[in-house]
């Protein structure tokens, strides 16, 4: 329709539009018995019968790509076009018939009608046949050694018809085609309304088909603030798994004691999948679709905010961490108590202490009813954050189970209450294919860090080296190097000023 309105549609476009419109009566018939208001509205769509008949009468079944080279109109649409087509297609026969008539009229048996690009059509009479028999209406055109060439008014008209028929056909066909195209363009509002009805029906059929094939259930959508999913599944991931079954998981969030779920567990265990499936189920339920779960109750959610994945923005000079913080700021500015927040490993792009501090502050902000109080799922490797359960109202710990079997890590994919006891980072690195020598070294360094207590970054901030520490150390060294017995009062004042400057730096 866009091409019709802008005058660029071809015969194939109109033919396709006609073929689609031919199916509308059947769609109306199939939806006639439904009582659903949505389907009744679809059934009331315009079948566009007048447009279909107009196109079908004018455009042939297989029109050419170009609209200016003829062959686009159906036979019988225009008498003039049909006559010119007959002239074009039967020109040789018409010349043969004229030649036979002239032979009979003149009695010259060797008379012929010929053609060349210079002189066009002509009547050729050999001198041996007797030029005295040439009729008076013959007009001499060319004299040769052994014959004379003539033309008549009838031959001239036939020549003009034959030579201009093709161009005239193309001109007329394009004119009639443009009239049909303009007529279709004038019906744009009706056609778009029918297309919109068909698109809605297509979406409903797709949702129905996937619900039946994949064992979806009808969710209950109410005005509560609860999000309760039993045996929820990820609608895409479960279809991509070929050799293993998808492990379903439950989700329960509300605006009271279960506002924030801290999800811990090793990489590759399925934390992101679990959180994404929760967001998708909430979205599908509110759009009117069945959902991949055994049962689901979804309170109205105004918006779903996600902060998942890590990427930088080189074009604008933003690092991965800066992009993450910008997105987090946008979420906290626009989220409400009715929103659903899906946050994956906030703070991982900076140092351990800074990242953990930001993550904790974000969690507390999301959980605080006076500030936000939104339903939040927060995946993290900062296991120290699990201590917030009991300290901050509405926070609950969950973890995705994994077990070590014979030195190999097995992901169980099941969400259970409580915090994870280990990140299994080295085991995941081994599964990824890192060389054994690297894995061994990593285990040695991990033991050293655990022995020195550095694996628990929840210690005091004094363990971190800061610019303030460096400045204080310089002041201390300068004081130790001073010989007070040799300083003059002026040197003492200058030195004190310099030490104060370093201390403030």
C-alpha positions in Angstrom: 0.0 0.0 0.0 2.9 2.3 0.6 4.1 1.9 -2.9 0.5 2.3 -4.3 0.1 5.6 -2.4 3.5 6.9 -3.6 2.9 5.7 -7.2 5.7 3.1 -7.3 3.7 -0.1 -7.1 4.0 -2.6 -10.0 1.6 -5.1 -11.4 3.0 -7.8 -9.1 2.2 -5.7 -6.1 -1.4 -5.2 -7.1 -1.7 -8.9 -8.0 -0.4 -9.9 -4.5 -2.8 -7.4 -2.9 -5.6 -9.0 -4.8 -4.6 -12.6 -3.9 -4.4 -11.6 -0.2 -7.8 -9.9 -0.3 -9.3 -13.1 -1.9 -8.5 -14.8 1.5 -10.4 -12.3 3.7 -13.9 -13.8 3.2 -12.5 -17.2 4.4 -11.0 -15.5 7.5 -14.3 -13.8 8.3 -16.0 -17.2 7.9 -13.6 -18.9 10.3 -14.0 -16.2 13.0 -17.8 -15.8 12.7 -18.7 -18.2 15.5 -16.4 -16.9 18.2 -17.8 -14.8 21.1 -14.5 -13.1 22.0 -14.7 -9.4 21.6 -11.3 -9.3 20.0 -12.2 -12.0 17.4 -15.6 -10.4 16.8 -13.8 -7.2 15.9 -11.5 -9.2 13.5 -14.6 -10.8 12.0 -16.1 -7.4 11.2 -13.1 -6.4 9.0 -13.7 -5.1 5.4 -13.3 -8.0 2.9 -12.3 -5.5 0.2 -14.4 -7.3 -2.4 -14.7 -4.3 -4.7 -10.9 -3.7 -4.8 -10.2 -7.4 -5.4 -12.7 -7.5 -8.4 -11.2 -4.3 -9.8 -7.7 -5.6 -9.7 -8.6 -9.1 -10.9 -10.5 -7.7 -13.9 -7.6 -5.4 -15.0 -4.4 -7.2 -14.1 -3.3 -10.5 -15.6 -2.4 -13.5 -13.4 1.4 -13.2 -14.0 2.2 -9.5 -14.8 5.7 -8.5 -15.9 8.1 -6.7 -13.6 8.0 -3.5 -15.6 4.8 -1.5 -15.9 5.9 0.3 -19.1 6.6 -2.6 -21.4 3.1 -3.9 -21.8 1.7 -7.4 -21.0 0.1 -6.2 -17.7 -3.6 -5.9 -18.6 -5.9 -8.9 -18.8 -7.5 -9.7 -22.1 -10.9 -8.2 -22.4 -10.3 -5.2 -20.2 -9.8 -2.7 -23.1 -11.2 -3.2 -26.7 -8.5 -0.9 -28.1 -5.6 -2.7 -26.4 -7.0 -6.0 -27.6 -7.3 -4.7 -31.2 -3.7 -3.4 -31.2 -2.5 -6.7 -29.7 -4.1 -8.5 -32.6 -2.4 -6.2 -35.0 1.0 -6.7 -33.3 0.7 -10.5 -33.0 -0.9 -11.1 -36.5 1.0 -8.4 -38.5 2.6 -11.0 -40.9 -0.7 -12.6 -41.6 -2.2 -9.2 -42.4 0.6 -8.4 -44.8 0.1 -11.8 -46.5 -3.6 -11.2 -46.9 -3.0 -7.8 -48.5 -0.5 -9.3 -50.9 -3.0 -11.9 -52.0 -5.7 -9.3 -52.5 -3.4 -7.1 -54.7 -2.3 -10.1 -56.8 -5.9 -10.9 -57.5 -6.8 -7.2 -58.2 -3.9 -6.5 -60.6 -3.5 -10.0 -62.1 0.3 -9.8 -61.5 1.2 -13.2 -60.1 4.7 -12.2 -59.2 3.7 -9.2 -57.1 5.1 -9.2 -53.6 4.9 -7.1 -50.5 8.3 -6.6 -48.9 9.9 -4.5 -46.1 13.3 -2.9 -45.3 14.4 -0.6 -42.6 15.1 2.3 -45.0 11.9 2.4 -47.1 9.5 0.4 -44.9 6.8 -1.7 -46.5 6.5 -1.6 -50.3 4.8 -3.5 -53.2 7.4 -5.0 -55.6 6.4 -5.5 -59.3 9.0 -7.1 -61.7 9.3 -5.4 -65.0 8.9 -8.7 -66.8 5.4 -9.0 -65.4 4.3 -5.9 -67.3 4.1 -2.5 -65.6 1.1 -1.6 -67.8 -1.1 -3.7 -65.4 -0.1 -1.5 -62.4 -3.2 0.3 -61.1 -3.4 4.1 -61.0 -3.6 4.2 -57.2 -0.1 2.7 -56.9 2.4 5.4 -56.0 6.0 4.8 -57.2 8.4 4.5 -54.3 11.7 3.2 -55.8 13.0 2.2 -59.2 15.4 -0.7 -59.6 17.0 -2.3 -62.6 14.6 -5.2 -62.9 11.6 -4.1 -60.9 9.6 -1.2 -59.6 8.5 -0.6 -56.0 5.2 1.1 -55.1 3.0 1.8 -52.1 -0.7 2.4 -51.6 -2.7 4.3 -49.0 -3.9 1.0 -47.5 -0.3 -0.3 -47.3 0.8 3.0 -45.7 -2.0 2.7 -43.0 -1.1 -0.9 -42.4 2.6 0.0 -42.0 1.8 2.8 -39.6 -0.4 0.5 -37.6 2.2 -2.3 -37.4 5.1 0.0 -36.5 3.2 2.0 -33.8 1.1 -0.8 -32.4 3.7 -1.9 -29.8 4.4 1.6 -28.5 0.6 2.4 -28.5 -0.1 -0.8 -26.5 2.6 0.0 -23.9 1.2 3.6 -23.6 -2.4 2.5 -23.2 -1.6 -0.3 -20.8 0.4 2.0 -18.5 -2.4 4.5 -18.6 -5.0 2.0 -17.6 -2.7 0.5 -14.9 -2.1 3.9 -13.3 -5.9 4.4 -13.2 -6.3 1.1 -11.3 -3.3 1.8 -9.0 -4.8 5.3 -8.1 -8.1 3.7 -7.4 -6.5 1.2 -5.0 -4.5 4.0 -3.4 -7.7 5.9 -2.7 -8.8 2.9 -0.6 -5.8 3.1 1.7 -7.7 3.6 4.9 -9.9 0.6 4.3 -7.0 -1.6 3.3 -4.9 -0.7 6.3 -7.8 -1.4 8.6 -8.2 -4.9 7.2 -4.4 -5.5 7.3 -4.4 -4.4 11.0 -7.2 -6.9 11.7 -5.3 -9.7 9.9 -2.1 -8.9 11.8 -4.0 -9.1 15.1 -5.4 -12.4 14.1 -2.0 -13.6 13.1 -0.5 -12.7 16.5 -3.3 -14.4 18.3 -2.9 -17.6 16.2 0.8 -17.6 16.9 0.3 -17.2 20.6 -2.3 -20.0 20.6 -0.2 -22.4 18.6 2.9 -21.9 20.7 0.8 -22.4 23.9 -0.6 -25.7 22.7 2.7 -27.1 21.3 4.8 -26.1 24.4 2.3 -26.8 27.2 1.7 -23.3 28.4 -0.8 -22.4 31.0 -3.3 -19.6 31.4 -2.0 -17.1 34.0 -4.1 -15.1 36.4 -3.5 -11.4 36.1 -4.9 -9.3 38.9 -4.5 -6.0 40.7 -2.3 -7.4 43.4 1.5 -6.7 43.8 2.4 -10.4 43.7 4.4 -12.3 41.1 4.0 -16.0 41.8 5.3 -18.5 39.2 5.2 -22.3 39.7 7.6 -24.3 37.6 8.4 -21.4 35.2 10.4 -22.0 32.1 12.3 -19.8 29.6 10.2 -19.8 26.4 13.2 -19.7 24.1 15.9 -21.6 26.0 13.7 -24.6 26.5 13.2 -24.9 22.8 16.9 -24.7 22.0 17.8 -27.6 24.4 18.0 -30.7 22.3 19.4 -33.5 24.5 18.5 -32.3 28.0 15.3 -31.3 29.7 14.8 -27.7 30.9 14.7 -27.5 34.7 11.7 -25.4 35.8 11.9 -23.1 38.8 9.5 -21.2 41.0 9.5 -17.4 41.6 7.8 -15.5 44.4 8.0 -11.7 44.7 5.7 -9.2 46.4 5.7 -5.7 47.9 6.0 -7.0 51.5 8.6 -9.5 52.8 9.8 -10.7 49.4 10.6 -7.6 47.5 14.2 -8.3 46.6 15.6 -11.7 45.6 19.4 -12.0 45.8 20.4 -14.8 43.4 23.9 -16.3 43.9 25.6 -19.2 42.3 28.4 -20.1 39.8 28.7 -18.8 36.3 26.9 -20.9 33.7 24.6 -22.2 36.4 21.6 -20.4 34.9 21.1 -17.2 37.1 20.5 -15.0 34.1 18.2 -17.5 32.4 16.1 -17.7 35.6 15.8 -13.9 35.9 15.0 -13.4 32.2 12.3 -16.1 32.2 10.7 -14.3 35.1 10.6 -11.0 33.2 9.3 -12.8 30.0 6.6 -14.6 31.9 5.4 -11.3 33.5 5.4 -9.6 30.1 3.7 -12.5 28.3 0.9 -12.7 30.9 0.2 -9.0 30.7 0.0 -9.0 26.9 -2.7 -11.7 27.1 -0.6 -14.8 26.3 -0.4 -18.1 28.0 2.9 -18.6 29.8 5.5 -21.4 30.1 4.7 -22.5 33.7 2.5 -24.9 35.6 0.7 -21.9 37.2 1.3 -18.2 37.4 -0.3 -15.2 39.2 0.9 -11.9 37.9 0.0 -8.6 39.6 0.0 -5.6 37.3 3.5 -4.4 36.5 3.9 -1.0 35.0 7.4 -1.5 33.5 10.2 -4.1 33.3 13.7 -2.7 33.7 16.8 -4.9 33.0 20.5 -4.3 33.5 22.0 -7.5 31.9 25.2 -8.0 30.0 28.4 -6.0 29.7 29.6 -3.9 26.8 31.4 -0.7 26.3 30.5 2.2 24.0 33.7 3.1 22.2 32.0 5.7 20.0 31.1 8.0 22.9 34.2 7.0 24.9 32.3 5.2 27.7 33.7 2.2 29.5 31.8 -1.0 30.4 31.4 0.3 33.9 30.2 3.7 32.8 27.6 2.2 30.5 26.4 0.0 33.4 26.2 3.0 35.8 24.3 5.1 33.2 21.8 2.4 32.7 21.5 1.8 36.4 20.9 5.5 37.0 18.2 5.6 34.3 16.5 2.6 36.0 16.5 4.2 39.5 15.2 7.5 38.1 12.2 6.0 36.3 11.2 2.8 38.2 8.2 2.8 40.6 7.0 0.5 43.3 5.0 -1.3 40.6 8.0 -2.0 38.4 10.0 -5.3 38.0 13.8 -4.9 38.1 16.1 -7.5 36.7 19.7 -6.6 37.7 22.6 -8.9 36.8 25.9 -8.4 38.6 25.8 -4.7 39.3 29.3 -3.3 40.1 31.4 -5.9 38.5 33.2 -3.5 36.2 35.2 -1.8 39.0 37.3 -2.7 42.0 35.9 -5.3 44.5 35.3 -2.8 47.3 33.8 -0.1 45.0 31.6 -2.7 43.2 30.4 -4.3 46.4 29.6 -0.9 47.9 27.6 0.2 44.8 25.8 -3.1 44.6 24.8 -2.9 48.3 23.6 0.7 48.0 21.5 -0.2 44.9 20.0 -3.2 46.7 19.1 -1.1 49.8 17.6 1.6 47.6 15.4 -0.9 45.7 14.3 -2.6 48.9 13.5 0.6 50.7 9.7 1.3 50.5 10.3 5.0 51.1 12.6 5.3 48.1 11.5 2.6 45.7 10.3 -0.7 47.1 10.1 -2.4 43.6 10.1 -6.1 43.0 13.8 -6.8 42.2 15.9 -9.8 41.2 19.6 -9.2 41.8 22.2 -11.7 40.6 25.7 -11.3 42.1 29.0 -12.9 42.9 29.4 -10.7 45.9 28.4 -13.4 48.4 28.9 -10.9 51.2 25.6 -9.3 50.1 23.7 -12.3 51.3 24.2 -10.9 54.8 21.5 -8.3 53.9 18.8 -10.9 54.5 17.7 -10.1 58.0 19.3 -6.7 58.0 17.2 -5.1 55.2 13.5 -5.7 55.1 12.1 -7.6 52.1 15.4 -9.2 51.1 15.6 -12.9 50.5 18.5 -15.1 49.4 18.3 -17.7 46.7 21.0 -19.7 44.9 21.3 -22.0 41.9 22.7 -25.4 43.0 25.8 -27.0 41.7 27.8 -30.0 42.9 31.3 -31.2 42.5 31.6 -34.8 41.4 35.1 -36.3 41.0 36.7 -33.0 40.3 34.0 -32.0 37.8 31.3 -29.3 38.4 27.7 -30.4 37.7 25.1 -27.7 37.4 21.7 -28.8 38.8 19.9 -25.6 37.6 17.6 -25.7 40.6 16.8 -22.5 42.6 16.7 -23.0 46.3 16.4 -20.7 49.3 19.7 -19.5 50.9 23.0 -18.1 49.7 25.6 -20.0 47.7 28.6 -21.4 49.5 31.1 -21.0 46.6 31.4 -19.3 43.3 33.2 -22.3 41.7 35.0 -19.9 39.4 38.1 -22.1 38.9 35.8 -25.1 38.1 34.0 -23.0 35.5 37.3 -21.9 34.0 38.3 -25.6 33.7 35.0 -26.4 31.9 35.8 -23.5 29.5 39.0 -25.2 28.5 41.8 -23.2 30.2 45.1 -25.1 30.3 45.7 -27.4 33.3 48.8 -25.4 34.2 46.7 -22.3 34.5 44.1 -24.1 36.6 46.7 -25.5 39.0 48.3 -22.0 39.5 44.9 -20.5 40.1 44.2 -23.0 42.8 47.5 -22.3 44.5 46.9 -18.5 44.4 43.3 -19.1 45.8 44.7 -21.0 48.8 47.2 -18.2 49.4 44.5 -15.6 49.3 42.3 -17.5 51.6 45.1 -18.1 54.0 45.9 -14.4 54.1 42.2 -13.5 54.5 42.1 -11.5 51.3 39.3 -13.6 49.9 36.9 -11.8 52.3 36.9 -8.2 51.1 34.3 -7.3 53.8 37.3 -6.1 56.0 38.1 -2.6 56.9 38.8 0.0 54.3 42.4 0.3 55.7 43.3 -2.8 53.7 43.0 -0.8 50.5 45.7 1.4 49.2 44.4 4.9 48.4 45.8 8.2 47.3 45.3 9.5 50.8 47.5 6.7 52.2 50.3 7.7 49.7 50.1 11.3 50.8 50.3 10.4 54.5 53.3 8.2 53.8 55.2 11.0 52.2 54.5 13.3 55.1 55.7 10.6 57.5 59.0 10.1 55.6 59.6 13.9 55.4 59.1 14.3 59.2 61.6 11.5 59.9 64.3 13.1 57.7 64.1 16.6 59.3 66.9 17.7 61.7 65.1 20.2 64.0 68.4 21.4 65.4 69.5 23.0 62.1 66.2 24.5 61.0 65.8 28.3 61.1 62.3 29.7 61.9 61.7 30.7 58.3 62.7 27.2 57.1 60.5 25.6 59.7 57.5 27.7 58.5 58.2 26.7 54.9 58.5 23.1 55.8 55.3 23.1 57.8 53.5 24.7 54.9 54.8 22.0 52.5 53.8 19.2 54.8 50.3 20.6 55.2 50.0 20.8 51.4 51.0 17.1 51.0 48.6 16.1 53.7 45.7 17.8 52.0 46.6 16.4 48.5 
